Amino acid sequence: MGPTPPSDPWSAGWKPDPSGARLAAIRTAQRGALLAFVAYAVVATAILVDSGDDRMLLVVGLLVGAPAVMLLGAGLANAALGSRLDAVAVAVAFAVGMPVASVTSLVIGGWVFDGFAAGTIDIAGSVLRRSVSEALAVAPVVALTSALWVLAVRRWAVRPARVDPQEGVDGSAE
């Protein structure tokens, strides 16, 4: 392995980012994750209204699928800040990724539950079938929520402070 680059925090020559871009990206990812949770809650509520099932099932599904959707939102938030074409691509990625991430988490949860409840039916398979059919039933809500998520991320993103090109990064004239 070669020497570590100066941008690597483990490098001996590492210094904090004076422009604030790294901190702004972290804060935007945090807000993207929070907004993704809100979007996921809206979709889960639409599923509850559409199917009329037990509220406890909604809460369990929300708690199991939320971390994956929040990670998706954190990962896509900074990409949504680019051009309008980038924002459209991110909205499509979020619309496709939100059901996939939540269903995957629910299937893994069902598989783990199967492992602890020996002798039961295949919970993971039935969760997969049910989750996919519910996600397809509320697809328009997922699409609308994804578009609103991108708009909210672009509205409440943290932008780094602009550095005057006449000054150096440390504030001294060059």
C-alpha positions as CSV (number, residue, x, y, z in Angstrom):
1,M,0.0,0.0,0.0
2,G,1.2,3.4,-0.9
3,P,1.0,6.6,1.1
4,T,-2.4,7.9,2.1
5,P,-3.7,10.9,0.2
6,P,-4.0,14.2,2.2
7,S,-7.8,14.0,2.0
8,D,-7.8,10.7,3.9
9,P,-8.6,11.4,7.6
10,W,-6.0,8.7,8.6
11,S,-3.2,10.6,6.8
12,A,-0.6,12.4,8.8
13,G,-1.1,15.5,6.7
14,W,-4.9,15.6,6.9
15,K,-6.6,18.9,7.6
16,P,-10.2,19.8,8.0
17,D,-12.0,21.0,4.9
18,P,-11.8,24.8,5.1
19,S,-14.5,25.3,2.4
20,G,-17.1,23.5,4.5
21,A,-18.1,21.3,1.5
22,R,-17.6,18.0,3.4
23,L,-19.7,19.2,6.4
24,A,-22.4,20.4,4.0
25,A,-22.5,17.1,2.3
26,I,-22.8,15.3,5.6
27,R,-25.7,17.6,6.8
28,T,-27.4,17.2,3.4
29,A,-27.2,13.4,3.7
30,Q,-28.7,13.6,7.2
31,R,-31.6,15.7,6.0
32,G,-32.0,13.3,3.0
33,A,-32.3,10.4,5.4
34,L,-34.9,12.2,7.6
35,L,-36.9,13.2,4.6
36,A,-36.7,9.6,3.3
37,F,-38.2,8.4,6.5
38,V,-41.1,10.9,6.2
39,A,-41.6,9.8,2.6
40,Y,-41.6,6.1,3.6
41,A,-44.2,6.9,6.4
42,V,-46.4,8.5,3.8
43,V,-46.2,5.5,1.6
44,A,-46.8,3.1,4.5
45,T,-49.9,5.1,5.5
46,A,-51.2,4.8,1.9
47,I,-50.7,1.1,2.1
48,L,-52.7,1.0,5.3
49,V,-55.5,3.1,3.8
50,D,-55.5,0.9,0.7
51,S,-55.5,-2.4,2.4
52,G,-57.1,-1.6,5.7
53,D,-55.0,-4.1,7.7
54,D,-54.0,-4.0,11.3
55,R,-52.1,-0.9,12.4
56,M,-49.5,-3.0,14.2
57,L,-48.5,-4.6,11.0
58,L,-47.9,-1.2,9.6
59,V,-45.8,-0.2,12.6
60,V,-43.7,-3.3,12.3
61,G,-43.2,-2.8,8.5
62,L,-42.3,0.8,9.1
63,L,-39.7,0.0,11.8
64,V,-38.1,-2.9,9.8
65,G,-38.0,-1.1,6.4
66,A,-37.2,2.4,7.6
67,P,-33.4,2.0,8.2
68,A,-32.9,0.8,4.6
69,V,-35.0,3.6,3.1
70,M,-33.2,6.1,5.3
71,L,-29.8,4.8,4.0
72,L,-31.1,5.1,0.5
73,G,-32.2,8.7,1.1
74,A,-28.8,9.6,2.7
75,G,-27.0,8.1,-0.3
76,L,-29.1,9.9,-2.9
77,A,-29.5,13.3,-1.3
78,N,-26.3,14.9,-2.5
79,A,-26.9,13.6,-6.0
80,A,-30.3,15.4,-6.1
81,L,-28.5,18.7,-5.8
82,G,-27.1,18.6,-9.3
83,S,-28.8,19.7,-12.5
84,R,-32.6,19.2,-13.1
85,L,-31.8,16.1,-15.1
86,D,-29.8,14.7,-12.1
87,A,-32.8,15.5,-9.9
88,V,-35.1,13.6,-12.2
89,A,-32.7,10.6,-12.3
90,V,-32.5,10.7,-8.5
91,A,-36.3,10.8,-8.2
92,V,-36.6,7.7,-10.4
93,A,-33.9,6.0,-8.4
94,F,-35.6,6.8,-5.2
95,A,-39.0,5.7,-6.5
96,V,-37.5,2.3,-7.5
97,G,-35.2,2.0,-4.6
98,M,-37.7,2.8,-1.8
99,P,-39.9,-0.3,-2.3
100,V,-36.9,-2.5,-3.1
101,A,-35.0,-1.4,0.1
102,S,-38.0,-1.8,2.3
103,V,-39.2,-5.1,0.9
104,T,-35.6,-6.5,1.2
105,S,-35.5,-5.5,4.8
106,L,-38.9,-7.1,5.4
107,V,-37.9,-10.3,3.7
108,I,-34.6,-10.5,5.7
109,G,-36.7,-9.8,8.9
110,G,-39.1,-12.6,7.9
111,W,-36.2,-15.0,7.2
112,V,-34.6,-14.2,10.7
113,F,-38.0,-14.7,12.3
114,D,-38.3,-18.0,10.5
115,G,-35.0,-19.0,12.0
116,F,-36.2,-18.4,15.6
117,A,-39.7,-19.8,15.1
118,A,-38.8,-23.4,14.1
119,G,-41.5,-25.4,12.4
120,T,-43.4,-22.4,10.9
121,I,-44.4,-21.7,7.4
122,D,-42.2,-19.8,5.0
123,I,-42.7,-16.3,6.4
124,A,-40.1,-14.6,4.1
125,G,-41.9,-15.9,1.0
126,S,-45.3,-14.7,2.0
127,V,-43.8,-11.3,3.2
128,L,-42.2,-10.9,-0.2
129,R,-45.4,-11.7,-2.2
130,R,-47.5,-9.4,0.0
131,S,-45.0,-6.6,0.1
132,V,-44.5,-6.5,-3.7
133,S,-48.3,-6.5,-4.3
134,E,-48.8,-3.7,-1.8
135,A,-46.0,-1.7,-3.3
136,L,-47.5,-2.1,-6.8
137,A,-50.9,-1.1,-5.4
138,V,-49.6,2.3,-4.2
139,A,-47.1,2.9,-7.1
140,P,-48.6,6.4,-7.9
141,V,-48.1,7.4,-4.3
142,V,-44.5,6.2,-4.4
143,A,-43.9,8.2,-7.6
144,L,-45.4,11.4,-6.2
145,T,-43.7,10.9,-2.8
146,S,-40.3,10.4,-4.6
147,A,-40.8,13.6,-6.6
148,L,-41.7,15.5,-3.4
149,W,-38.7,14.0,-1.6
150,V,-36.3,15.4,-4.3
151,L,-37.9,18.8,-4.2
152,A,-37.6,18.8,-0.4
153,V,-34.0,17.7,-0.5
154,R,-33.2,20.4,-3.0
155,R,-35.0,23.0,-0.9
156,W,-33.5,22.1,2.5
157,A,-30.0,21.1,1.4
158,V,-27.0,22.6,3.2
159,R,-24.8,24.4,0.7
160,P,-21.2,25.1,1.5
161,A,-20.2,28.8,1.9
162,R,-18.8,30.3,-1.2
163,V,-15.1,31.2,-1.1
164,D,-14.1,34.4,-2.9
165,P,-11.8,33.4,-5.8
166,Q,-9.6,36.5,-5.0
167,E,-8.9,35.1,-1.6
168,G,-7.1,32.0,-0.6
169,V,-8.8,29.3,1.3
170,D,-7.5,30.5,4.6
171,G,-8.8,34.1,3.9
172,S,-5.4,35.6,2.9
173,A,-5.0,37.3,-0.5
174,E,-2.8,35.4,-2.9
